[in-house]
Amino acid sequence: MRQVFVALGCGLLPVLSGRFVDWAERWPCHSSPNCVEGGAHSGFNVGWMALPGSEVWFVPHAGTLRHGQANIIDRFRKELASNHSVSFRLTPRHERVFLGRDDVVVYNAGLHKNDRTRLYQQLDNFGRELLAQRGRHSLPRWVYVTTVTQHFATSDGQYSNGRRSKRCQPSIPSNPRLESELSVLREGVNVDRILRVDDLDAGALHVGAYDGSDCTHYCMPGVPDVTAHRLLELVHPHDLRRRRPSRSRSSS
Ligand SMILES: *[C@@H]1O[C@H](CO)[C@@H](O)[C@H](O)[C@H]1NC(C)=O
């Protein structure tokens, strides 16, 4: 999702009016070629960009990351139950923002959690309660993006499952994370929309495609950009058609 955020930023560059990225002092490059190990253009935890009439945020929900919002789904749910609202505290302004009908919360569980039982329970509970709210029309839309797969040279492509070799697998037969996500999430029941990312055959497009070092992240432009485009179409179909950013480059 961080790569999707970067892709959104690149794609929307002609219309960006502001941005903030909290670059990491140190970023784990895992010996990937061309990776910057700290400071500008390395990695970041939170990102923000402003566009005419809207803003896009990226926030990690893993509490271990700086400015991460741990258990954000539980917090959303408690607030929904006590106040029928969903709010969010955003850097760099740190003010509490109430999300409304024009807002979209896009969520992805991420790759790193293996036992997802509790997380799925939280997503299911929050989603059902959100969709059943009486004031539903004034609350944000709730979109889930399925987790991309990995293409390591293991039995199922997943990093955690055995030995690795010098290449990523060009294709694998199934994505265990996507399958478990689709067994829990149902459009109209516990989520408004699901963006299904099918990347089983995209193994040759990873950063480490030919040395096997990183079969998780994708080269860019590539899969994240296609995902970003599909996400924009899903959350904003009419607006996207009406307001095509112009091709001309300004000097700003
Ligand atoms: C409840 O939600 C409203 C916005 O819908 C907000 O103005 C108010 O501050 C919230 N109250 C609490 C206690 O969070």
The ligand as a Gaussian input file, in Angstrom:
#p B3LYP/6-31G(d) Opt

LIG

0 1
 C      -19.016000      13.067000      18.107000
 O      -19.049000      13.317000      16.701000
 C      -19.186000      14.668000      16.316000
 C      -19.151000      14.710000      14.790000
 O      -20.110000      13.868000      14.243000
 C      -18.095000      15.534000      16.901000
 O      -18.289000      16.873000      16.558000
 C      -18.000000      15.340000      18.389000
 O      -16.864000      16.035000      18.885000
 C      -17.886000      13.861000      18.731000
 N      -17.878000      13.675000      20.182000
 C      -16.988000      12.889000      20.793000
 C      -17.147000      12.759000      22.282000
 O      -16.114000      12.289000      20.229000

